[in-house]
Amino acid sequence: MYRRFLQLAMLMAIAVLIAACGGAKQAKKDLLYLQQGTLDTIPNLNVPLKEGHIQKDDILSIVVYSDNPEATAIYNQPSTGGGAKTSSGDQTTMSKTAGYLVDQRGNIRFQTIGLLHVEGMTRAELMDTLSKKLTVYLTNPFVDVRFMNNRITVIGEVSRPGVFSLPNEKVNILEIIGMAGDITIYGRKDKVLIIREENGKRTFGTLDLRRTDIFQSPYFYLQQNDMVLVEPTSKKPTATEQEQMRKLTMITAFATLVSTLSILITLFK
């Protein structure tokens, strides 16, 4: 009777270990990025970067340059000093401007030019438009336009969800996932949702980060105000399942202990 009990415990321990090894192998596979497909294909070598369009509620930094700086000054908003600490704890001074808010009609109001409809324009188009209009007042004007609200929201199964302000406009999905601390073990790499508002319309794109052809997707490079949602897997345990897993761990440990004792008894019998 005792021998049968030991044999049964040993079989249970072996079965649990086999199941655990199989689950670990699949879990390791699910953690990999860009595992399906070939990276060095011709389509993947091209960069489908699409410039973002100006939208309502965007805040634009507009700086004007020309050959006559004195006349140019009235077109530039006054700068204010802002403090920021470096990694060494030193205080630095940065120049900030209020920016131009795109109103609900898609307009901004610019010095001497007046009301200007900018919604739907790219940065390059607005720079070109302003430069042409300012040639009446300035000599060889040049305009620099940048987004001041260039941010991406990342939520769901990532280590550090939140709103990320970007230093430049060229950021891809892999970079933003890295900024968010990577996808957790309970996040789905095969179904990352991108929510984008463009030209008054909301669009949705889904990326499978395991596949190499994501480089060809129009959602690979993100745009200002995009939202990234990482869905949880169906394997994410609930509180009840976590309690069951703890009990299973205890049972497994007990079975392993019994099987070990059985082996020792057999050896020294």
TORRO-181302 format. One line per 5 residues: number of its first residue (from 0); for each residue x, y, z of N, C-alpha, C, O. Coordinates in pm, whole numbers. Layout:
N
NUM = X,Y,Z,X,Y,Z,X,Y,Z,X,Y,Z; ...
This chain:
269
0 = 83,-121,0,0,0,0,87,127,0,67,220,-77; 186,124,90,276,240,99,355,257,-29,376,370,-75; 398,144,-88,474,150,-213,388,208,-325,437,289,-405; 262,168,-333,173,220,-438,152,371,-423,149,444,-521; 139,414,-298,124,558,-274,245,637,-322,232,743,-382
5 = 365,583,-295,487,649,-340,497,652,-491,539,752,-550; 459,540,-555,464,534,-701,367,635,-762,400,702,-860; 247,646,-704,148,741,-755,197,885,-739,180,968,-828; 257,913,-624,311,1048,-601,421,1081,-700,431,1194,-748; 505,982,-731,613,1004,-827,558,1033,-965,607,1122,-1034
10 = 456,958,-1005,394,982,-1136,332,1121,-1144,341,1187,-1247; 268,1164,-1035,209,1298,-1032,317,1405,-1047,300,1501,-1122; 428,1386,-977,537,1485,-985,594,1493,-1125,622,1602,-1175; 611,1376,-1190,664,1374,-1327,568,1443,-1423,611,1519,-1511; 438,1416,-1407,338,1478,-1495,337,1630,-1479,328,1702,-1578
15 = 347,1677,-1355,348,1822,-1330,472,1887,-1391,463,1995,-1449; 586,1820,-1378,710,1874,-1434,705,1882,-1586,752,1980,-1644; 648,1778,-1650,635,1779,-1796,544,1892,-1842,575,1962,-1938; 432,1909,-1772,339,2017,-1807,404,2153,-1788,386,2244,-1869; 480,2166,-1679,546,2294,-1652,650,2326,-1758,663,2442,-1799
20 = 724,2224,-1804,826,2246,-1908,760,2289,-2039,809,2377,-2109; 647,2225,-2072,576,2261,-2195,523,2402,-2189,531,2477,-2287; 466,2439,-2072,415,2575,-2055,526,2678,-2060,509,2786,-2117; 640,2646,-2001,754,2739,-2003,806,2760,-2144,845,2871,-2180; 807,2654,-2224,854,2665,-2362,764,2756,-2443,811,2838,-2522
25 = 631,2741,-2425,537,2825,-2497,545,2969,-2449,539,3062,-2528; 560,2987,-2317,571,3122,-2261,694,3194,-2314,689,3313,-2344; 805,3121,-2327,927,3181,-2381,907,3222,-2525,957,3326,-2568; 834,3142,-2601,806,3174,-2741,721,3299,-2751,742,3382,-2840; 623,3313,-2660,534,3429,-2663,606,3558,-2626,557,3667,-2658
30 = 721,3549,-2559,795,3668,-2517,878,3729,-2630,925,3842,-2617; 896,3656,-2738,985,3701,-2845,917,3803,-2936,798,3793,-2964; 996,3901,-2982,952,3997,-3083,1006,3956,-3219,1112,3893,-3229; 933,3991,-3324,979,3977,-3462,1030,3835,-3491,1133,3818,-3555; 957,3735,-3445,1001,3597,-3463,942,3533,-3588,992,3430,-3634
35 = 838,3592,-3643,771,3532,-3758,801,3613,-3884,760,3729,-3896; 872,3552,-3977,907,3621,-4101,1056,3650,-4108,1133,3614,-4019; 1094,3716,-4217,1235,3748,-4240,1254,3899,-4235,1180,3974,-4298; 1354,3943,-4159,1375,4086,-4140,1432,4155,-4263,1393,4268,-4294; 1523,4089,-4334,1596,4156,-4441,1528,4147,-4577,1595,4135,-4679
40 = 1394,4151,-4579,1324,4154,-4707,1321,4297,-4759,1337,4392,-4683; 1302,4312,-4891,1303,4445,-4952,1195,4536,-4893,1224,4653,-4865; 1070,4488,-4874,969,4578,-4813,1007,4626,-4675,976,4740,-4639; 1074,4543,-4595,1112,4583,-4460,1224,4685,-4459,1244,4754,-4359; 1299,4695,-4569,1410,4790,-4575,1362,4932,-4603,1436,5027,-4578
45 = 1240,4946,-4654,1184,5078,-4681,1119,5131,-4554,1063,5055,-4475; 1126,5262,-4535,1070,5325,-4415,943,5402,-4454,953,5510,-4513; 823,5347,-4422,698,5413,-4460,660,5522,-4361,555,5515,-4297; 746,5624,-4347,721,5730,-4250,624,5832,-4307,650,5893,-4411; 512,5850,-4238,411,5945,-4282,409,6063,-4186,397,6045,-4064
50 = 422,6183,-4241,425,6301,-4155,287,6328,-4098,187,6320,-4170; 282,6360,-3970,156,6387,-3904,93,6517,-3952,162,6608,-3997; -39,6524,-3940,-113,6644,-3979,-157,6722,-3855,-180,6665,-3749; -167,6851,-3871,-209,6937,-3762,-358,6915,-3736,-439,6906,-3828; -392,6905,-3606,-530,6878,-3566,-577,6985,-3468,-498,7063,-3415
55 = -707,6985,-3444,-764,7074,-3343,-700,7043,-3208,-671,6928,-3177; -679,7146,-3129,-620,7137,-2995,-470,7110,-2996,-410,7097,-2890; -409,7101,-3113,-263,7093,-3118,-205,7227,-3073,-265,7332,-3091; -87,7221,-3014,-15,7342,-2976,112,7348,-3059,195,7257,-3055; 127,7455,-3134,237,7468,-3229,339,7572,-3182,303,7680,-3136
60 = 465,7535,-3196,573,7632,-3176,610,7685,-3314,649,7609,-3403; 600,7816,-3333,631,7878,-3462,738,7985,-3441,717,8083,-3370; 853,7963,-3503,964,8058,-3490,1000,8108,-3630,1016,8030,-3723; 1010,8241,-3643,1037,8306,-3772,1179,8361,-3774,1226,8421,-3677; 1247,8339,-3886,1382,8393,-3907,1381,8473,-4037,1300,8445,-4126
65 = 1469,8572,-4048,1482,8647,-4174,1614,8723,-4174,1691,8717,-4078; 1638,8795,-4284,1763,8872,-4294,1756,9003,-4215,1859,9068,-4197; 1638,9041,-4168,1627,9161,-4084,1568,9122,-3948,1446,9127,-3929; 1655,9085,-3854,1612,9035,-3723,1521,9131,-3646,1430,9086,-3577; 1544,9260,-3657,1463,9356,-3583,1315,9345,-3624,1226,9346,-3540
70 = 1291,9336,-3753,1153,9326,-3802,1093,9190,-3771,972,9174,-3762; 1181,9091,-3757,1134,8955,-3732,1083,8937,-3590,998,8851,-3564; 1135,9019,-3497,1107,8999,-3355,958,8999,-3322,915,8927,-3233; 879,9078,-3392,736,9088,-3358,658,8961,-3392,547,8940,-3344; 718,8875,-3474,649,8752,-3514,680,8635,-3419,620,8528,-3431
75 = 772,8655,-3329,810,8547,-3238,758,8575,-3097,772,8685,-3045; 699,8474,-3039,648,8488,-2902,763,8502,-2805,869,8442,-2827; 747,8580,-2699,855,8595,-2601,883,8463,-2531,792,8386,-2502; 1011,8439,-2504,1052,8317,-2437,1055,8338,-2287,1086,8447,-2239; 1023,8234,-2214,1032,8238,-2068,1125,8128,-2023,1126,8019,-2081
80 = 1202,8154,-1921,1295,8054,-1869,1222,7949,-1788,1134,7981,-1708; 1259,7826,-1809,1202,7716,-1731,1312,7634,-1674,1412,7608,-1742; 1298,7591,-1551,1403,7515,-1485,1384,7367,-1500,1271,7317,-1499; 1493,7296,-1513,1490,7150,-1516,1617,7097,-1457,1724,7157,-1474; 1608,6987,-1388,1726,6929,-1325,1786,6820,-1412,1714,6738,-1470
85 = 1916,6820,-1421,1986,6715,-1494,2006,6596,-1403,1970,6600,-1285; 2064,6488,-1457,2086,6368,-1377,2183,6393,-1262,2182,6321,-1162; 2268,6495,-1277,2365,6526,-1171,2307,6621,-1067,2373,6653,-968; 2183,6665,-1090,2118,6753,-993,2136,6900,-1021,2085,6983,-947; 2208,6935,-1129,2230,7076,-1164,2104,7134,-1225,2028,7064,-1291
90 = 2083,7262,-1202,1967,7330,-1258,2005,7387,-1395,2108,7452,-1411; 1918,7360,-1493,1943,7413,-1627,1829,7508,-1664,1721,7502,-1605; 1855,7595,-1760,1754,7690,-1805,1713,7659,-1947,1797,7641,-2035; 1582,7651,-1969,1531,7621,-2102,1439,7734,-2146,1371,7796,-2064; 1439,7759,-2275,1350,7861,-2329,1218,7796,-2369,1216,7694,-2437
95 = 1109,7858,-2324,977,7805,-2356,890,7915,-2413,905,8032,-2377; 800,7878,-2500,704,7973,-2553,564,7918,-2529,546,7798,-2511; 466,8008,-2530,329,7966,-2503,275,7878,-2614,193,7789,-2589; 319,7900,-2737,271,7822,-2850,140,7875,-2904,75,7959,-2843; 101,7825,-3021,-23,7864,-3087,-121,7747,-3078,-95,7640,-3132
100 = -232,7768,-3009,-333,7665,-2994,-424,7664,-3116,-479,7767,-3154; -439,7547,-3178,-530,7531,-3291,-672,7521,-3235,-703,7429,-3160; -758,7617,-3270,-891,7620,-3211,-983,7514,-3272,-942,7436,-3357; -1108,7513,-3226,-1203,7409,-3268,-1247,7425,-3414,-1315,7337,-3467; -1210,7533,-3477,-1235,7550,-3620,-1110,7519,-3702,-1111,7530,-3825
105 = -1003,7481,-3634,-880,7447,-3705,-795,7566,-3741,-714,7558,-3833; -813,7678,-3670,-743,7802,-3703,-644,7843,-3595,-656,7804,-3479; -545,7924,-3636,-462,7998,-3543,-464,8143,-3587,-499,8174,-3701; -426,8233,-3498,-418,8374,-3534,-273,8415,-3525,-211,8406,-3420; -218,8461,-3640,-76,8494,-3647,-57,8642,-3674,-137,8707,-3742
110 = 51,8695,-3619,82,8838,-3629,80,8887,-3774,143,8826,-3861; 7,8996,-3800,-12,9064,-3930,-86,8979,-4034,-154,9034,-4121; -73,8847,-4027,-142,8762,-4123,-287,8743,-4082,-375,8731,-4167; -313,8741,-3952,-449,8723,-3903,-486,8577,-3890,-402,8492,-3859; -614,8548,-3914,-666,8412,-3898,-614,8323,-4010,-621,8359,-4127
115 = -563,8207,-3972,-506,8115,-4070,-555,7973,-4040,-538,7923,-3929; -616,7910,-4140,-666,7773,-4121,-549,7676,-4142,-491,7669,-4250; -517,7602,-4036,-400,7514,-4041,-435,7366,-4025,-351,7280,-4048; -558,7337,-3985,-595,7197,-3964,-580,7116,-4094,-622,7161,-4200; -520,7000,-4083,-499,6914,-4199,-366,6936,-4269,-324,6855,-4352
120 = -298,7047,-4235,-166,7073,-4293,-60,6988,-4223,-76,6949,-4108; 48,6960,-4294,167,6904,-4230,253,7021,-4182,226,7137,-4216; 354,6992,-4104,445,7097,-4060,510,7166,-4180,522,7288,-4184; 552,7085,-4277,620,7140,-4395,528,7234,-4472,571,7339,-4521; 402,7194,-4483,306,7278,-4557,281,7411,-4485,270,7515,-4549
125 = 272,7406,-4353,251,7530,-4278,375,7619,-4285,363,7740,-4298; 493,7559,-4277,616,7639,-4288,623,7708,-4423,660,7826,-4432; 587,7635,-4528,591,7692,-4662,487,7804,-4677,515,7909,-4736; 368,7782,-4622,261,7882,-4631,299,8010,-4559,282,8120,-4613; 350,7998,-4437,388,8116,-4361,505,8191,-4425,508,8314,-4428
130 = 601,8115,-4475,717,8179,-4540,674,8263,-4660,725,8374,-4680; 581,8210,-4738,533,8284,-4855,457,8409,-4815,475,8515,-4875; 372,8398,-4713,292,8513,-4670,380,8621,-4605,348,8739,-4614; 489,8579,-4542,575,8675,-4473,675,8745,-4566,742,8839,-4524; 685,8699,-4690,776,8766,-4784,734,8911,-4811,815,8993,-4854
135 = 607,8941,-4785,558,9078,-4803,619,9170,-4697,637,9290,-4721; 650,9114,-4579,695,9196,-4466,842,9176,-4431,902,9262,-4366; 901,9063,-4473,1037,9031,-4433,1122,8994,-4554,1070,8958,-4660; 1254,9003,-4536,1348,8964,-4642,1395,8821,-4618,1452,8791,-4514; 1371,8735,-4716,1411,8593,-4708,1365,8527,-4578,1448,8475,-4503
140 = 1235,8529,-4550,1187,8469,-4425,1195,8316,-4428,1178,8253,-4533; 1221,8260,-4314,1220,8115,-4297,1146,8085,-4167,1168,8152,-4066; 1060,7985,-4170,975,7953,-4055,1000,7810,-4010,1009,7718,-4092; 1011,7792,-3879,1025,7659,-3821,900,7630,-3737,863,7709,-3651; 836,7517,-3764,713,7479,-3693,735,7343,-3627,785,7249,-3690
145 = 697,7334,-3500,708,7207,-3429,585,7186,-3340,520,7282,-3296; 554,7060,-3315,445,7027,-3224,495,7037,-3081,600,6983,-3047; 421,7108,-2997,457,7117,-2856,384,7013,-2772,419,6991,-2656; 283,6950,-2829,206,6848,-2756,228,6710,-2819,135,6630,-2832; 352,6685,-2858,386,6557,-2921,396,6450,-2813,503,6429,-2755
150 = 287,6383,-2787,283,6283,-2680,206,6160,-2723,119,6166,-2810; 239,6049,-2661,176,5920,-2688,127,5863,-2555,198,5868,-2455; 7,5808,-2555,-48,5745,-2435,-39,5593,-2450,-83,5537,-2550; 19,5528,-2350,33,5382,-2352,-39,5326,-2229,-7,5363,-2116; -135,5237,-2250,-209,5177,-2140,-218,5026,-2161,-188,4975,-2269
155 = -260,4956,-2057,-276,4811,-2068,-161,4738,-2002,-104,4785,-1904; -129,4622,-2057,-31,4531,-1995,113,4568,-2031,182,4495,-2102; 157,4685,-1980,297,4725,-1989,345,4756,-1848,264,4777,-1757; 475,4758,-1830,529,4778,-1695,504,4919,-1642,478,4938,-1523; 511,5020,-1731,492,5158,-1688,395,5231,-1780,438,5307,-1866
160 = 264,5208,-1765,167,5280,-1848,169,5429,-1816,202,5468,-1704; 134,5511,-1914,130,5654,-1890,133,5733,-2019,123,5677,-2128; 146,5864,-2006,154,5957,-2120,300,5998,-2135,362,6046,-2040; 354,5978,-2255,496,6003,-2279,513,6120,-2376,464,6117,-2489; 582,6223,-2330,616,6337,-2417,740,6301,-2497,838,6251,-2441
165 = 736,6327,-2626,843,6284,-2714,931,6400,-2757,881,6508,-2788; 1061,6380,-2758,1153,6487,-2798,1152,6513,-2948,1191,6621,-2993; 1108,6415,-3027,1102,6433,-3172,977,6365,-3225,906,6298,-3151; 951,6383,-3352,827,6334,-3411,840,6196,-3474,741,6139,-3518; 960,6143,-3479,981,6012,-3540,1001,5908,-3430,1112,5892,-3379
170 = 894,5839,-3393,901,5735,-3291,816,5618,-3339,707,5638,-3391; 865,5497,-3320,790,5380,-3365,736,5302,-3247,767,5333,-3132; 656,5202,-3276,586,5127,-3172,684,5054,-3080,659,5043,-2960; 794,5004,-3134,890,4932,-3051,958,5027,-2952,985,4990,-2838; 986,5150,-2998,1049,5248,-2909,955,5287,-2794,998,5296,-2680
175 = 827,5309,-2826,734,5352,-2721,706,5238,-2624,684,5263,-2505; 706,5114,-2673,689,4999,-2582,810,4990,-2489,796,4957,-2371; 929,5020,-2542,1049,5022,-2459,1042,5132,-2354,1082,5111,-2240; 990,5250,-2391,976,5360,-2296,878,5324,-2186,891,5370,-2072; 779,5239,-2219,679,5198,-2120,725,5077,-2040,645,5019,-1965
180 = 851,5038,-2054,904,4929,-1973,877,4791,-2025,891,4693,-1951; 839,4778,-2152,812,4650,-2218,675,4595,-2178,617,4633,-2076; 626,4504,-2260,500,4436,-2234,521,4333,-2125,623,4262,-2125; 428,4323,-2032,440,4225,-1924,418,4084,-1979,379,4067,-2094; 442,3985,-1894,425,3846,-1937,278,3814,-1964,247,3711,-2025
185 = 187,3902,-1918,45,3880,-1941,-9,3964,-2057,-130,3964,-2081; 78,4035,-2127,33,4117,-2239,41,4043,-2372,125,3955,-2390; -46,4081,-2463,-50,4018,-2595,36,4095,-2693,6,4210,-2727; 142,4032,-2739,226,4094,-2842,162,4083,-2981,199,4157,-3072; 68,3991,-2995,6,3969,-3126,-113,4060,-3152,-171,4056,-3260
190 = -151,4143,-3053,-269,4227,-3072,-253,4359,-2996,-317,4381,-2894; -165,4445,-3047,-143,4577,-2989,-226,4678,-3070,-206,4694,-3190; -318,4744,-3003,-412,4834,-3070,-359,4977,-3070,-316,5029,-2967; -363,5042,-3189,-326,5182,-3204,-453,5261,-3236,-521,5231,-3334; -484,5360,-3154,-601,5446,-3177,-549,5583,-3221,-470,5646,-3151
195 = -594,5626,-3337,-541,5749,-3397,-655,5840,-3442,-753,5794,-3501; -640,5968,-3413,-736,6068,-3463,-665,6154,-3566,-561,6214,-3540; -724,6158,-3685,-661,6230,-3796,-768,6289,-3885,-858,6218,-3931; -758,6418,-3912,-853,6488,-3997,-997,6470,-3948,-1090,6452,-4028; -1014,6475,-3817,-1148,6465,-3760,-1205,6325,-3756,-1322,6307,-3720
200 = -1126,6224,-3791,-1175,6087,-3791,-1086,6001,-3702,-965,6023,-3691; -1148,5902,-3638,-1075,5809,-3553,-1053,5679,-3627,-1147,5620,-3680; -929,5634,-3632,-897,5507,-3698,-831,5413,-3598,-778,5455,-3495; -838,5284,-3630,-785,5181,-3542,-694,5089,-3622,-729,5044,-3731; -577,5062,-3567,-484,4970,-3631,-433,4869,-3529,-410,4902,-3413
205 = -416,4745,-3573,-367,4639,-3485,-233,4589,-3536,-217,4561,-3655; -136,4578,-3446,-2,4532,-3481,28,4401,-3409,-3,4385,-3291; 89,4309,-3482,139,4185,-3424,291,4199,-3413,362,4185,-3512; 338,4227,-3292,481,4256,-3273,569,4133,-3288,691,4144,-3280; 509,4016,-3310,588,3896,-3333,629,3886,-3479,719,3810,-3513
210 = 562,3962,-3566,584,3951,-3710,678,4060,-3760,676,4173,-3711; 759,4025,-3856,855,4122,-3911,789,4221,-4007,846,4326,-4035; 670,4189,-4059,607,4279,-4156,540,4400,-4089,476,4479,-4158; 555,4417,-3956,500,4537,-3892,571,4662,-3942,516,4772,-3934; 693,4647,-3995,766,4762,-4047,693,4827,-4164,713,4944,-4193
215 = 607,4751,-4231,535,4801,-4347,401,4862,-4311,333,4917,-4397; 363,4853,-4185,233,4904,-4143,235,5056,-4128,335,5112,-4084; 126,5124,-4166,119,5269,-4144,112,5306,-3996,123,5424,-3961; 93,5207,-3910,87,5232,-3766,219,5199,-3696,229,5214,-3574; 320,5155,-3772,449,5125,-3709,510,5253,-3652,558,5254,-3538
220 = 509,5361,-3731,551,5491,-3680,429,5562,-3622,326,5573,-3687; 443,5609,-3501,332,5672,-3431,326,5821,-3461,425,5882,-3502; 208,5877,-3440,188,6020,-3459,145,6083,-3327,108,6013,-3233; 152,6217,-3322,117,6285,-3198,-25,6250,-3156,-115,6242,-3239; -42,6229,-3025,-171,6199,-2963,-223,6059,-2990,-338,6029,-2958
225 = -141,5971,-3049,-182,5831,-3064,-199,5767,-2927,-133,5805,-2830; -287,5668,-2920,-303,5587,-2800,-266,5443,-2831,-310,5388,-2933; -187,5382,-2745,-143,5244,-2763,-203,5160,-2650,-182,5188,-2532; -278,5057,-2689,-343,4970,-2591,-291,4827,-2606,-306,4766,-2711; -229,4776,-2500,-179,4639,-2499,-278,4552,-2423,-297,4569,-2303
230 = -342,4460,-2494,-445,4377,-2432,-383,4267,-2346,-274,4219,-2376; -454,4227,-2241,-406,4114,-2160,-438,3982,-2228,-532,3974,-2308; -362,3881,-2199,-391,3747,-2251,-501,3684,-2167,-529,3728,-2056; -561,3580,-2223,-663,3507,-2148,-601,3428,-2034,-672,3376,-1948; -467,3419,-2033,-397,3342,-1931,-372,3422,-1804,-327,3367,-1704
235 = -402,3552,-1806,-377,3631,-1686,-466,3581,-1574,-589,3581,-1588; -408,3538,-1464,-488,3476,-1359,-569,3578,-1280,-523,3688,-1252; -692,3537,-1244,-773,3616,-1153,-727,3588,-1010,-638,3506,-988; -788,3656,-914,-751,3633,-774,-778,3488,-734,-699,3427,-662; -891,3432,-782,-924,3293,-750,-824,3198,-814,-781,3101,-751
240 = -786,3227,-939,-689,3142,-1008,-552,3150,-942,-480,3051,-937; -517,3268,-891,-389,3281,-822,-387,3197,-695,-284,3138,-660; -501,3192,-624,-510,3109,-505,-498,2962,-540,-435,2884,-469; -562,2923,-653,-552,2786,-699,-410,2750,-738,-364,2639,-715; -340,2847,-799,-201,2823,-839,-112,2804,-716,-21,2721,-718
245 = -140,2880,-609,-62,2863,-486,-84,2724,-427,9,2659,-379; -211,2679,-431,-241,2546,-378,-174,2438,-463,-121,2340,-411; -177,2460,-597,-114,2363,-687,36,2356,-663,96,2249,-670; 96,2473,-635,240,2477,-606,272,2396,-480,372,2325,-474; 186,2410,-380,206,2336,-256,194,2185,-279,272,2106,-227
250 = 91,2148,-360,71,2005,-390,190,1950,-467,237,1839,-441; 239,2031,-565,353,1989,-645,477,1970,-558,551,1873,-572; 498,2064,-467,613,2054,-377,602,1929,-289,701,1859,-264; 479,1901,-242,458,1781,-159,484,1654,-239,547,1561,-190; 433,1652,-363,451,1535,-448,599,1512,-480,647,1399,-483
255 = 670,1623,-502,813,1613,-530,888,1559,-408,978,1476,-420; 848,1608,-291,912,1561,-168,889,1411,-147,980,1337,-111; 763,1367,-171,730,1225,-154,806,1139,-253,857,1032,-217; 816,1186,-379,887,1109,-480,1036,1099,-447,1099,996,-469; 1090,1210,-392,1231,1208,-352,1254,1108,-239,1351,1032,-240
260 = 1163,1108,-141,1173,1013,-31,1163,869,-81,1231,779,-32; 1073,850,-182,1057,717,-238,1185,668,-302,1224,552,-286; 1251,757,-374,1377,721,-440,1483,689,-336,1559,593,-351; 1489,770,-230,1589,748,-127,1565,616,-55,1659,543,-25; 1437,585,-28,1404,460,40,1442,340,-46,1494,240,3
265 = 1415,353,-178,1448,244,-272,1598,223,-276,1645,109,-279; 1675,333,-277,1820,323,-286,1883,260,-163,1977,182,-173; 1830,295,-45,1892,248,79,1822,127,140,1850,88,253; 1730,69,65,1656,-46,116,1745,-169,122,1699,-276,163
